[in-house]
Amino acid sequence: MKRIDVVELYVKKRIEKLEQTQSEYKVNEKEITELKDVLDVIEQTQPKVKCVSVG
């Protein structure tokens, strides 16, 4: 597993936990938004890989 994959997985899990514990007052909204921004940057920096079947 690449290093960036581990970071991406951590950020996704952290967002999930924050969304689960978030009450109607939206106490974690700012942190969730920041983590989603981090995910966007990770997705933009990852190379696009196409699957090619050999046959």
All heavy atoms as TSV, in Angstrom:
chain	resi	resn	atom	element	x	y	z
A	1	MET	N	N	0.848	-1.179	0.000
A	1	MET	CA	C	0.000	0.000	0.000
A	1	MET	C	C	0.889	1.236	0.000
A	1	MET	O	O	1.823	1.332	0.767
A	1	MET	CB	C	-0.902	-0.032	1.239
A	1	MET	CG	C	-1.978	1.026	1.216
A	1	MET	SD	S	-3.071	0.948	2.641
A	1	MET	CE	C	-4.385	-0.013	1.977
A	2	LYS	N	N	0.576	2.145	-0.877
A	2	LYS	CA	C	1.357	3.367	-0.962
A	2	LYS	C	C	1.042	4.275	0.212
A	2	LYS	O	O	-0.014	4.193	0.813
A	2	LYS	CB	C	1.042	4.110	-2.256
A	2	LYS	CG	C	1.497	3.407	-3.487
A	2	LYS	CD	C	1.145	4.249	-4.693
A	2	LYS	CE	C	1.392	3.485	-5.967
A	2	LYS	NZ	N	0.933	4.236	-7.117
A	3	ARG	N	N	1.954	5.147	0.493
A	3	ARG	CA	C	1.802	6.073	1.612
A	3	ARG	C	C	0.553	6.954	1.459
A	3	ARG	O	O	-0.180	7.171	2.411
A	3	ARG	CB	C	3.057	6.933	1.691
A	3	ARG	CG	C	3.170	7.746	2.901
A	3	ARG	CD	C	4.499	8.439	2.889
A	3	ARG	NE	N	4.764	9.011	4.167
A	3	ARG	CZ	C	5.883	9.584	4.498
A	3	ARG	NH1	N	6.865	9.639	3.631
A	3	ARG	NH2	N	6.053	10.090	5.683
A	4	ILE	N	N	0.304	7.446	0.276
A	4	ILE	CA	C	-0.841	8.323	0.054
A	4	ILE	C	C	-2.151	7.558	0.223
A	4	ILE	O	O	-3.153	8.114	0.661
A	4	ILE	CB	C	-0.761	9.023	-1.318
A	4	ILE	CG1	C	-1.698	10.224	-1.335
A	4	ILE	CG2	C	-1.082	8.084	-2.449
A	4	ILE	CD1	C	-1.318	11.274	-2.332
A	5	ASP	N	N	-2.153	6.264	-0.075
A	5	ASP	CA	C	-3.341	5.443	0.127
A	5	ASP	C	C	-3.696	5.354	1.607
A	5	ASP	O	O	-4.856	5.388	1.977
A	5	ASP	CB	C	-3.138	4.039	-0.431
A	5	ASP	CG	C	-3.000	4.025	-1.948
A	5	ASP	OD1	O	-3.475	4.969	-2.596
A	5	ASP	OD2	O	-2.403	3.070	-2.462
A	6	VAL	N	N	-2.690	5.243	2.453
A	6	VAL	CA	C	-2.901	5.160	3.891
A	6	VAL	C	C	-3.487	6.474	4.405
A	6	VAL	O	O	-4.434	6.481	5.197
A	6	VAL	CB	C	-1.582	4.826	4.630
A	6	VAL	CG1	C	-1.769	4.904	6.133
A	6	VAL	CG2	C	-1.073	3.461	4.228
A	7	VAL	N	N	-2.957	7.580	3.935
A	7	VAL	CA	C	-3.473	8.894	4.341
A	7	VAL	C	C	-4.916	9.054	3.872
A	7	VAL	O	O	-5.780	9.510	4.623
A	7	VAL	CB	C	-2.586	10.034	3.787
A	7	VAL	CG1	C	-3.201	11.381	4.070
A	7	VAL	CG2	C	-1.189	9.946	4.370
A	8	GLU	N	N	-5.177	8.676	2.644
A	8	GLU	CA	C	-6.533	8.779	2.100
A	8	GLU	C	C	-7.513	7.936	2.916
A	8	GLU	O	O	-8.611	8.396	3.257
A	8	GLU	CB	C	-6.549	8.335	0.639
A	8	GLU	CG	C	-7.887	8.475	-0.021
A	8	GLU	CD	C	-7.855	8.065	-1.487
A	8	GLU	OE1	O	-6.855	7.505	-1.947
A	8	GLU	OE2	O	-8.867	8.318	-2.162
A	9	LEU	N	N	-7.127	6.725	3.247
A	9	LEU	CA	C	-7.970	5.850	4.047
A	9	LEU	C	C	-8.232	6.458	5.424
A	9	LEU	O	O	-9.362	6.471	5.908
A	9	LEU	CB	C	-7.318	4.473	4.196
A	9	LEU	CG	C	-8.087	3.462	5.015
A	9	LEU	CD1	C	-9.439	3.163	4.372
A	9	LEU	CD2	C	-7.276	2.188	5.168
A	10	TYR	N	N	-7.190	6.995	6.045
A	10	TYR	CA	C	-7.343	7.624	7.354
A	10	TYR	C	C	-8.325	8.798	7.286
A	10	TYR	O	O	-9.219	8.923	8.134
A	10	TYR	CB	C	-5.999	8.109	7.899
A	10	TYR	CG	C	-6.157	8.964	9.124
A	10	TYR	CD1	C	-6.391	8.382	10.368
A	10	TYR	CD2	C	-6.120	10.357	9.044
A	10	TYR	CE1	C	-6.573	9.164	11.500
A	10	TYR	CE2	C	-6.309	11.137	10.172
A	10	TYR	CZ	C	-6.526	10.538	11.394
A	10	TYR	OH	O	-6.717	11.317	12.499
A	11	VAL	N	N	-8.179	9.644	6.293
A	11	VAL	CA	C	-9.037	10.822	6.162
A	11	VAL	C	C	-10.490	10.389	5.960
A	11	VAL	O	O	-11.406	10.942	6.570
A	11	VAL	CB	C	-8.555	11.736	5.016
A	11	VAL	CG1	C	-9.561	12.838	4.728
A	11	VAL	CG2	C	-7.202	12.339	5.369
A	12	LYS	N	N	-10.719	9.391	5.127
A	12	LYS	CA	C	-12.083	8.912	4.889
A	12	LYS	C	C	-12.706	8.368	6.174
A	12	LYS	O	O	-13.868	8.651	6.482
A	12	LYS	CB	C	-12.085	7.831	3.808
A	12	LYS	CG	C	-11.877	8.381	2.423
A	12	LYS	CD	C	-11.893	7.289	1.393
A	12	LYS	CE	C	-11.700	7.843	-0.003
A	12	LYS	NZ	N	-11.682	6.788	-1.015
A	13	LYS	N	N	-11.946	7.586	6.911
A	13	LYS	CA	C	-12.455	7.018	8.164
A	13	LYS	C	C	-12.713	8.112	9.196
A	13	LYS	O	O	-13.684	8.055	9.947
A	13	LYS	CB	C	-11.486	5.973	8.734
A	13	LYS	CG	C	-11.385	4.736	7.892
A	13	LYS	CD	C	-12.717	4.023	7.844
A	13	LYS	CE	C	-12.648	2.784	6.983
A	13	LYS	NZ	N	-13.944	2.112	6.891
A	14	ARG	N	N	-11.863	9.113	9.225
A	14	ARG	CA	C	-12.045	10.231	10.162
A	14	ARG	C	C	-13.317	11.011	9.823
A	14	ARG	O	O	-14.074	11.381	10.726
A	14	ARG	CB	C	-10.820	11.151	10.102
A	14	ARG	CG	C	-10.863	12.296	11.045
A	14	ARG	CD	C	-10.604	11.846	12.461
A	14	ARG	NE	N	-10.670	12.999	13.342
A	14	ARG	CZ	C	-11.405	13.060	14.448
A	14	ARG	NH1	N	-12.089	12.020	14.828
A	14	ARG	NH2	N	-11.419	14.145	15.182
A	15	ILE	N	N	-13.565	11.231	8.543
A	15	ILE	CA	C	-14.792	11.910	8.126
A	15	ILE	C	C	-16.012	11.095	8.548
A	15	ILE	O	O	-16.986	11.644	9.079
A	15	ILE	CB	C	-14.805	12.153	6.606
A	15	ILE	CG1	C	-13.771	13.215	6.239
A	15	ILE	CG2	C	-16.189	12.575	6.123
A	15	ILE	CD1	C	-13.562	13.379	4.752
A	16	GLU	N	N	-15.957	9.780	8.338
A	16	GLU	CA	C	-17.071	8.915	8.721
A	16	GLU	C	C	-17.370	9.025	10.209
A	16	GLU	O	O	-18.519	9.154	10.616
A	16	GLU	CB	C	-16.769	7.456	8.375
A	16	GLU	CG	C	-16.867	7.132	6.911
A	16	GLU	CD	C	-16.500	5.687	6.620
A	16	GLU	OE1	O	-16.457	4.869	7.571
A	16	GLU	OE2	O	-16.249	5.372	5.454
A	17	LYS	N	N	-16.318	8.965	11.024
A	17	LYS	CA	C	-16.507	9.051	12.476
A	17	LYS	C	C	-17.093	10.390	12.884
A	17	LYS	O	O	-17.989	10.451	13.728
A	17	LYS	CB	C	-15.183	8.835	13.199
A	17	LYS	CG	C	-14.894	7.420	13.549
A	17	LYS	CD	C	-14.067	7.419	14.816
A	17	LYS	CE	C	-13.694	6.095	15.303
A	17	LYS	NZ	N	-14.572	5.243	15.894
A	18	LEU	N	N	-16.579	11.467	12.302
A	18	LEU	CA	C	-17.093	12.794	12.638
A	18	LEU	C	C	-18.558	12.941	12.234
A	18	LEU	O	O	-19.350	13.538	12.953
A	18	LEU	CB	C	-16.244	13.880	11.971
A	18	LEU	CG	C	-14.865	14.092	12.576
A	18	LEU	CD1	C	-14.053	15.030	11.690
A	18	LEU	CD2	C	-14.936	14.643	13.989
A	19	GLU	N	N	-18.911	12.389	11.082
A	19	GLU	CA	C	-20.296	12.476	10.632
A	19	GLU	C	C	-21.224	11.666	11.531
A	19	GLU	O	O	-22.364	12.050	11.763
A	19	GLU	CB	C	-20.419	12.021	9.183
A	19	GLU	CG	C	-19.838	13.028	8.207
A	19	GLU	CD	C	-19.866	12.563	6.764
A	19	GLU	OE1	O	-19.972	11.350	6.505
A	19	GLU	OE2	O	-19.764	13.437	5.886
A	20	GLN	N	N	-20.723	10.559	12.058
A	20	GLN	CA	C	-21.532	9.740	12.958
A	20	GLN	C	C	-21.774	10.443	14.290
A	20	GLN	O	O	-22.858	10.354	14.857
A	20	GLN	CB	C	-20.859	8.391	13.218
A	20	GLN	CG	C	-20.884	7.464	12.040
A	20	GLN	CD	C	-20.054	6.216	12.268
A	20	GLN	OE1	O	-19.432	6.044	13.303
A	20	GLN	NE2	N	-20.048	5.320	11.285
A	21	THR	N	N	-20.766	11.134	14.800
A	21	THR	CA	C	-20.886	11.772	16.106
A	21	THR	C	C	-21.462	13.171	16.029
A	21	THR	O	O	-21.789	13.764	17.053
A	21	THR	CB	C	-19.516	11.846	16.814
A	21	THR	OG1	O	-18.611	12.618	16.031
A	21	THR	CG2	C	-18.955	10.461	17.042
A	22	GLN	N	N	-21.596	13.676	14.830
A	22	GLN	CA	C	-22.095	15.043	14.652
A	22	GLN	C	C	-23.580	15.099	15.025
A	22	GLN	O	O	-24.378	14.326	14.541
A	22	GLN	CB	C	-21.903	15.480	13.199
A	22	GLN	CG	C	-22.366	16.883	12.943
A	22	GLN	CD	C	-21.835	17.386	11.639
A	22	GLN	OE1	O	-20.646	17.333	11.439
A	22	GLN	NE2	N	-22.711	17.867	10.779
A	23	SER	N	N	-23.906	16.041	15.854
A	23	SER	CA	C	-25.302	16.202	16.265
A	23	SER	C	C	-26.005	17.215	15.370
A	23	SER	O	O	-25.447	17.680	14.382
A	23	SER	CB	C	-25.360	16.662	17.716
A	23	SER	OG	O	-24.793	17.957	17.839
A	24	GLU	N	N	-27.196	17.574	15.746
A	24	GLU	CA	C	-27.960	18.536	14.944
A	24	GLU	C	C	-27.329	19.916	14.941
A	24	GLU	O	O	-27.687	20.769	14.145
A	24	GLU	CB	C	-29.391	18.619	15.478
A	24	GLU	CG	C	-29.455	19.095	16.912
A	24	GLU	CD	C	-30.826	18.911	17.531
A	24	GLU	OE1	O	-31.381	17.807	17.419
A	24	GLU	OE2	O	-31.310	19.883	18.113
A	25	TYR	N	N	-26.384	20.161	15.821
A	25	TYR	CA	C	-25.747	21.477	15.910
A	25	TYR	C	C	-24.590	21.648	14.935
A	25	TYR	O	O	-23.982	22.702	14.874
A	25	TYR	CB	C	-25.259	21.730	17.337
A	25	TYR	CG	C	-26.370	21.664	18.339
A	25	TYR	CD1	C	-26.456	20.624	19.232
A	25	TYR	CD2	C	-27.357	22.651	18.361
A	25	TYR	CE1	C	-27.483	20.554	20.148
A	25	TYR	CE2	C	-28.402	22.592	19.274
A	25	TYR	CZ	C	-28.454	21.543	20.171
A	25	TYR	OH	O	-29.473	21.474	21.063
A	26	LYS	N	N	-24.256	20.595	14.204
A	26	LYS	CA	C	-23.189	20.651	13.194
A	26	LYS	C	C	-21.851	21.094	13.794
A	26	LYS	O	O	-21.137	21.901	13.215
A	26	LYS	CB	C	-23.566	21.601	12.043
A	26	LYS	CG	C	-24.891	21.310	11.397
A	26	LYS	CD	C	-24.771	20.169	10.453
A	26	LYS	CE	C	-26.093	19.976	9.717
A	26	LYS	NZ	N	-26.174	18.780	8.980
A	27	VAL	N	N	-21.513	20.522	14.953
A	27	VAL	CA	C	-20.296	20.934	15.662
A	27	VAL	C	C	-19.027	20.576	14.910
A	27	VAL	O	O	-18.002	21.236	15.067
A	27	VAL	CB	C	-20.250	20.338	17.088
A	27	VAL	CG1	C	-21.304	20.983	17.948
A	27	VAL	CG2	C	-20.398	18.836	17.081
A	28	ASN	N	N	-19.053	19.549	14.089
A	28	ASN	CA	C	-17.857	19.089	13.387
A	28	ASN	C	C	-17.812	19.532	11.931
A	28	ASN	O	O	-16.954	19.095	11.177
A	28	ASN	CB	C	-17.766	17.559	13.444
A	28	ASN	CG	C	-17.664	17.043	14.846
A	28	ASN	OD1	O	-17.029	17.643	15.704
A	28	ASN	ND2	N	-18.308	15.917	15.116
A	29	GLU	N	N	-18.705	20.382	11.540
A	29	GLU	CA	C	-18.833	20.748	10.127
A	29	GLU	C	C	-17.549	21.331	9.544
A	29	GLU	O	O	-17.151	20.994	8.430
A	29	GLU	CB	C	-19.992	21.738	9.946
A	29	GLU	CG	C	-20.418	21.897	8.513
A	29	GLU	CD	C	-20.988	20.621	7.933
A	29	GLU	OE1	O	-21.643	19.855	8.640
A	29	GLU	OE2	O	-20.750	20.378	6.738
A	30	LYS	N	N	-16.883	22.185	10.283
A	30	LYS	CA	C	-15.659	22.823	9.782
A	30	LYS	C	C	-14.559	21.786	9.556
A	30	LYS	O	O	-13.900	21.787	8.525
A	30	LYS	CB	C	-15.185	23.892	10.763
A	30	LYS	CG	C	-13.986	24.645	10.267
A	30	LYS	CD	C	-13.588	25.746	11.220
A	30	LYS	CE	C	-12.360	26.475	10.690
A	30	LYS	NZ	N	-11.900	27.515	11.580
A	31	GLU	N	N	-14.389	20.890	10.516
A	31	GLU	CA	C	-13.356	19.863	10.378
A	31	GLU	C	C	-13.677	18.908	9.232
A	31	GLU	O	O	-12.789	18.515	8.467
A	31	GLU	CB	C	-13.206	19.087	11.687
A	31	GLU	CG	C	-12.029	18.142	11.677
A	31	GLU	CD	C	-11.777	17.487	13.017
A	31	GLU	OE1	O	-12.468	17.797	13.995
A	31	GLU	OE2	O	-10.859	16.655	13.065
A	32	ILE	N	N	-14.931	18.551	9.083
A	32	ILE	CA	C	-15.343	17.666	7.988
A	32	ILE	C	C	-15.053	18.329	6.638
A	32	ILE	O	O	-14.530	17.691	5.722
A	32	ILE	CB	C	-16.836	17.299	8.118
A	32	ILE	CG1	C	-17.033	16.384	9.329
A	32	ILE	CG2	C	-17.363	16.645	6.850
A	32	ILE	CD1	C	-18.480	16.121	9.673
A	33	THR	N	N	-15.352	19.609	6.533
A	33	THR	CA	C	-15.094	20.342	5.294
A	33	THR	C	C	-13.600	20.367	4.979
A	33	THR	O	O	-13.197	20.142	3.835
A	33	THR	CB	C	-15.635	21.781	5.402
A	33	THR	OG1	O	-17.033	21.723	5.676
A	33	THR	CG2	C	-15.397	22.559	4.124
A	34	GLU	N	N	-12.780	20.613	5.996
A	34	GLU	CA	C	-11.334	20.636	5.784
A	34	GLU	C	C	-10.818	19.267	5.345
A	34	GLU	O	O	-9.970	19.171	4.447
A	34	GLU	CB	C	-10.631	21.076	7.060
A	34	GLU	CG	C	-10.833	22.540	7.390
A	34	GLU	CD	C	-10.270	22.929	8.746
A	34	GLU	OE1	O	-9.739	22.048	9.458
A	34	GLU	OE2	O	-10.353	24.111	9.097
A	35	LEU	N	N	-11.326	18.200	5.941
A	35	LEU	CA	C	-10.886	16.857	5.572
A	35	LEU	C	C	-11.335	16.504	4.149
A	35	LEU	O	O	-10.603	15.852	3.402
A	35	LEU	CB	C	-11.417	15.829	6.570
A	35	LEU	CG	C	-10.762	15.877	7.950
A	35	LEU	CD1	C	-11.518	14.971	8.913
A	35	LEU	CD2	C	-9.301	15.495	7.901
A	36	LYS	N	N	-12.504	16.954	3.759
A	36	LYS	CA	C	-12.958	16.711	2.384
A	36	LYS	C	C	-12.088	17.464	1.387
A	36	LYS	O	O	-11.829	16.969	0.290
A	36	LYS	CB	C	-14.429	17.093	2.236
A	36	LYS	CG	C	-15.343	16.091	2.899
A	36	LYS	CD	C	-16.803	16.421	2.723
A	36	LYS	CE	C	-17.664	15.346	3.354
A	36	LYS	NZ	N	-19.094	15.624	3.223
A	37	ASP	N	N	-11.620	18.646	1.773
A	37	ASP	CA	C	-10.689	19.389	0.924
A	37	ASP	C	C	-9.382	18.622	0.763
A	37	ASP	O	O	-8.797	18.581	-0.317
A	37	ASP	CB	C	-10.408	20.776	1.507
A	37	ASP	CG	C	-11.600	21.708	1.404
A	37	ASP	OD1	O	-12.537	21.413	0.628
A	37	ASP	OD2	O	-11.597	22.740	2.113
A	38	VAL	N	N	-8.919	17.996	1.843
A	38	VAL	CA	C	-7.701	17.181	1.785
A	38	VAL	C	C	-7.908	16.014	0.820
A	38	VAL	O	O	-7.035	15.709	0.001
A	38	VAL	CB	C	-7.303	16.669	3.188
A	38	VAL	CG1	C	-6.198	15.632	3.107
A	38	VAL	CG2	C	-6.884	17.827	4.082
A	39	LEU	N	N	-9.068	15.376	0.878
A	39	LEU	CA	C	-9.369	14.273	-0.041
A	39	LEU	C	C	-9.361	14.745	-1.492
A	39	LEU	O	O	-8.873	14.036	-2.372
A	39	LEU	CB	C	-10.733	13.668	0.278
A	39	LEU	CG	C	-10.776	12.586	1.328
A	39	LEU	CD1	C	-12.209	12.090	1.499
A	39	LEU	CD2	C	-9.852	11.444	1.023
A	40	ASP	N	N	-9.889	15.923	-1.737
A	40	ASP	CA	C	-9.879	16.473	-3.095
A	40	ASP	C	C	-8.454	16.644	-3.611
A	40	ASP	O	O	-8.153	16.305	-4.754
A	40	ASP	CB	C	-10.604	17.818	-3.141
A	40	ASP	CG	C	-12.110	17.678	-3.007
A	40	ASP	OD1	O	-12.638	16.565	-3.212
A	40	ASP	OD2	O	-12.747	18.702	-2.697
A	41	VAL	N	N	-7.577	17.141	-2.767
A	41	VAL	CA	C	-6.177	17.331	-3.157
A	41	VAL	C	C	-5.522	15.981	-3.433
A	41	VAL	O	O	-4.792	15.820	-4.410
A	41	VAL	CB	C	-5.401	18.111	-2.072
A	41	VAL	CG1	C	-3.917	18.097	-2.364
A	41	VAL	CG2	C	-5.910	19.531	-1.964
A	42	ILE	N	N	-5.798	15.000	-2.582
A	42	ILE	CA	C	-5.229	13.659	-2.785
A	42	ILE	C	C	-5.682	13.094	-4.122
A	42	ILE	O	O	-4.888	12.559	-4.894
A	42	ILE	CB	C	-5.628	12.718	-1.628
A	42	ILE	CG1	C	-4.890	13.123	-0.347
A	42	ILE	CG2	C	-5.330	11.265	-1.979
A	42	ILE	CD1	C	-5.347	12.388	0.890
A	43	GLU	N	N	-6.973	13.232	-4.431
A	43	GLU	CA	C	-7.498	12.708	-5.694
A	43	GLU	C	C	-6.895	13.419	-6.898
A	43	GLU	O	O	-6.657	12.813	-7.942
A	43	GLU	CB	C	-9.018	12.825	-5.710
A	43	GLU	CG	C	-9.683	11.852	-4.773
A	43	GLU	CD	C	-11.189	12.043	-4.684
A	43	GLU	OE1	O	-11.742	12.891	-5.414
A	43	GLU	OE2	O	-11.798	11.348	-3.869
A	44	GLN	N	N	-6.621	14.701	-6.772
A	44	GLN	CA	C	-6.035	15.462	-7.872
A	44	GLN	C	C	-4.578	15.088	-8.109
A	44	GLN	O	O	-4.081	15.186	-9.225
A	44	GLN	CB	C	-6.143	16.963	-7.603
A	44	GLN	CG	C	-7.543	17.485	-7.678
A	44	GLN	CD	C	-7.652	18.943	-7.265
A	44	GLN	OE1	O	-6.664	19.605	-6.997
A	44	GLN	NE2	N	-8.867	19.440	-7.197
A	45	THR	N	N	-3.873	14.663	-7.068
A	45	THR	CA	C	-2.451	14.356	-7.208
A	45	THR	C	C	-2.194	12.909	-7.592
A	45	THR	O	O	-1.085	12.572	-7.990
A	45	THR	CB	C	-1.690	14.668	-5.906
A	45	THR	OG1	O	-2.255	13.916	-4.836
A	45	THR	CG2	C	-1.759	16.137	-5.593
A	46	GLN	N	N	-3.195	12.055	-7.483
A	46	GLN	CA	C	-2.993	10.656	-7.846
A	46	GLN	C	C	-3.011	10.501	-9.358
A	46	GLN	O	O	-3.847	11.099	-10.044
A	46	GLN	CB	C	-4.081	9.768	-7.235
A	46	GLN	CG	C	-3.925	9.594	-5.754
A	46	GLN	CD	C	-5.009	8.700	-5.177
A	46	GLN	OE1	O	-6.060	8.533	-5.773
A	46	GLN	NE2	N	-4.749	8.153	-4.022
A	47	PRO	N	N	-2.104	9.693	-9.867
A	47	PRO	CA	C	-2.079	9.471	-11.326
A	47	PRO	C	C	-3.300	8.671	-11.757
A	47	PRO	O	O	-3.807	7.809	-11.031
A	47	PRO	CB	C	-0.803	8.661	-11.540
A	47	PRO	CG	C	-0.529	8.017	-10.228
A	47	PRO	CD	C	-1.072	8.952	-9.180
A	48	LYS	N	N	-3.791	8.956	-12.926
A	48	LYS	CA	C	-4.925	8.225	-13.485
A	48	LYS	C	C	-4.407	6.938	-14.101
A	48	LYS	O	O	-3.549	6.953	-14.975
A	48	LYS	CB	C	-5.635	9.056	-14.552
A	48	LYS	CG	C	-6.079	10.415	-14.082
A	48	LYS	CD	C	-7.212	10.316	-13.085
A	48	LYS	CE	C	-7.711	11.681	-12.710
A	48	LYS	NZ	N	-7.878	11.915	-11.324
A	49	VAL	N	N	-4.895	5.802	-13.624
A	49	VAL	CA	C	-4.436	4.497	-14.092
A	49	VAL	C	C	-5.588	3.832	-14.852
A	49	VAL	O	O	-6.693	3.740	-14.356
A	49	VAL	CB	C	-4.002	3.609	-12.906
A	49	VAL	CG1	C	-3.584	2.241	-13.396
A	49	VAL	CG2	C	-2.892	4.261	-12.123
A	50	LYS	N	N	-5.289	3.383	-16.054
A	50	LYS	CA	C	-6.284	2.670	-16.848
A	50	LYS	C	C	-5.972	1.190	-16.798
A	50	LYS	O	O	-4.814	0.777	-16.863
A	50	LYS	CB	C	-6.253	3.150	-18.303
A	50	LYS	CG	C	-6.697	4.573	-18.485
A	50	LYS	CD	C	-6.711	4.953	-19.947
A	50	LYS	CE	C	-7.166	6.361	-20.145
A	50	LYS	NZ	N	-7.186	6.757	-21.547
A	51	CYS	N	N	-7.007	0.387	-16.700
A	51	CYS	CA	C	-6.841	-1.067	-16.710
A	51	CYS	C	C	-6.829	-1.544	-18.166
A	51	CYS	O	O	-7.710	-1.189	-18.946
A	51	CYS	CB	C	-7.971	-1.750	-15.955
A	51	CYS	SG	S	-7.977	-1.381	-14.200
A	52	VAL	N	N	-5.847	-2.349	-18.483
A	52	VAL	CA	C	-5.735	-2.880	-19.826
A	52	VAL	C	C	-5.673	-4.398	-19.721
A	52	VAL	O	O	-4.848	-4.955	-19.008
A	52	VAL	CB	C	-4.457	-2.362	-20.525
A	52	VAL	CG1	C	-4.317	-2.980	-21.900
A	52	VAL	CG2	C	-4.485	-0.849	-20.599
A	53	SER	N	N	-6.577	-5.063	-20.409
A	53	SER	CA	C	-6.557	-6.522	-20.389
A	53	SER	C	C	-5.734	-7.046	-21.557
A	53	SER	O	O	-5.793	-6.517	-22.666
A	53	SER	CB	C	-7.984	-7.078	-20.450
A	53	SER	OG	O	-8.597	-6.675	-21.637
A	54	VAL	N	N	-4.965	-8.053	-21.274
A	54	VAL	CA	C	-4.116	-8.659	-22.287
A	54	VAL	C	C	-4.782	-9.962	-22.699
A	54	VAL	O	O	-5.102	-10.814	-21.862
A	54	VAL	CB	C	-2.703	-8.916	-21.742
A	54	VAL	CG1	C	-1.851	-9.605	-22.784
A	54	VAL	CG2	C	-2.086	-7.616	-21.286
A	55	GLY	N	N	-5.009	-10.134	-23.972
A	55	GLY	CA	C	-5.709	-11.349	-24.359
A	55	GLY	C	C	-5.431	-11.795	-25.695
A	55	GLY	O	O	-4.964	-11.797	-26.632
